[in-house]
Amino acid sequence: MNNIISLYEEVSHLLVTPSLLSEVTCCVEKALDFIYPQESFSVSLSLTNDENIRKLNYEFRGIDRSTDVLSFPQYDFISPKDPADNFIKEEGSVLLGDIVLSSETAIRQSEEYGHSLLRELVFLCVHSLLHLFGYDHITDADRALMEEEQNIIMMHLGINR
């Protein structure tokens, strides 16, 4: 499908280069095609810093600490990938929601886990996309399902630890 990824950078880091962001965007498009191939989606991806994501985390979730990624879905889902209402198309694509990730945290986590920054950024985006499609990790069963989907998508993208 023809997905649209809108990229916004509130802050930039030397390690998060334009070519790296281009690779991440390409992976997000491929992940969308893999997760829900029958639709075209529009997703906003914003990179920010720890302080800004902390403020958003507090404002929207009541948690006063930074986090790696936040998801802001446009739809409620009865179950993952099963929207409660039909998708509404705007200019040929479905506005799925927004992803906000902290590039500072992504850099730290990639170093901590010993894998590439590309892998960390794509993993965070895939995790967030699954939230946009109604997946969650509140219960153990939900967590297991979401982790399985994340692993399948990362393998499909050819991005490993």
N, C-alpha and C positions, 0 to 999 in steps of 0.2 A: 504494500500500500504506500501511499504518499504521505508520510508523517512529517510534521513540522515541529522542530525543536527550536524554541527561542532561547537564546543564551544571553544572560545578563551577568556582568561582573561588577560587583560593588567594590571589590578589592582585587589586586592581582599580586601574585607571587612569582618570583623568577622561575620556580619549579613548575608552575602551571602555565606552560607555554601555549601560544595559539595552536600549534600543531597537536599538542596533547589534547586540548579542548576539542579540536576537530575530530580526533580519534574517539573521544568520549561521546560526542554528539552522534557520530556514526554508529557506535555501539548501542546507544539509546534507541536510535531508529530501528536497528536490527532487532533489539529486544522487544520493542513494541510490535513489530511484525510477527515475532515468534509467539508472544503472549496472546495477542488478539489479532490474528491475520485478516479478519473479515472487515476491519474498519481502518480508516485513516484518523490519526490523532494529532492534536496539537498540545504540546507540553512546554511549560516554561521552566527553564533550568537557571537558577541564580546561584552564583558563587559569592560567598561573603566571608567574614572573619568570625572568630569565636565570640567577640563582644556582640556583634549584630545578631548572630543566631541565638545567643543567650537571651537577648531582649525579646526576640520572636517566640522563643520557647516559653518564656514567662508570660508574655501577652496571650498566647493561644493555648498553652497547656498548663499554666500556673506553676511551672518548674523553673526555678531561678538558677539555672546553670547552662553552660553551653552544651551542645550536642553535635553529632556529626552531620545529621541530615533531618530535615523536616519535610513532611508531605502535606499538601493541601488539596485534597480531592474535590472535584466538582460534583461527584455523584455519590449516592448511598448505594450499597450493594446488599442484596438479599444474601448472597454467598459470593465468594471470589469470582470475578469475571461475569457475574450475573446481576446487571444493574436493576435496581428497584423500578426505575422508569426507563423508557427508551432513551438512547443517546440523542442529544440534540446536536445537529450539525450546523456549523457556521463556516461558510466558504468551503464546503466540501470535506471538512474534517471535524472531529469531535474534540472540543476543548476538554481535556482529561483532568488537568489540574496543574499545580505548581510544585516544583522540587527546589528546596533551598538547602545548599550544603556549605559547610565550613571548609574552605580549602586549607586553613590552618590545621584543623583536626584531621583532615584526610592525609595531609603530609605527615603528621605525627604518627597516625595509625599505620601508614604504609611502612614507615621505618620500624615501628614497634612490632608489626607482624612479619616483617622481613620480605615484603613483596613490593612490586612496582607501584608507583603513584597511579599509573593508568589502571591497574587492577583495582586499587582502592576506590578511585573515583567511579569506575564503572560498577563495582559492587554496590556502592552507596546509591547510585542511580537506579540499579535494578531493584534493590531493596525498596526504595521509595516508589518506583513504578508499581511494584506489587501492592503497596499500600494504596496507591491511586486506584487500583483495580479491586480493592476491597479485602485484600489479605491483611491479617494482623497476627500478632504474636502474644496475645494476652493469656490464652490457655496453652498448656503443653501441646495439645493436639493442633491448635492453630499455628504454634511456633514450628512444629515438625513439618506441617504442610508448607508453610512459607519457606523454611530452610530448604526443603526438597525442591521447590520451584526455583529458588535462587540458584541452587547448584545446577539444575538442569539448564537454566538460561545461561549461566556463566560458561558451562561446558559447550553449549551451542555457539556462544560467541568466541570460544577458543581462548578464553582468558582464565588462566589457572594461577594458583599461588606461586 
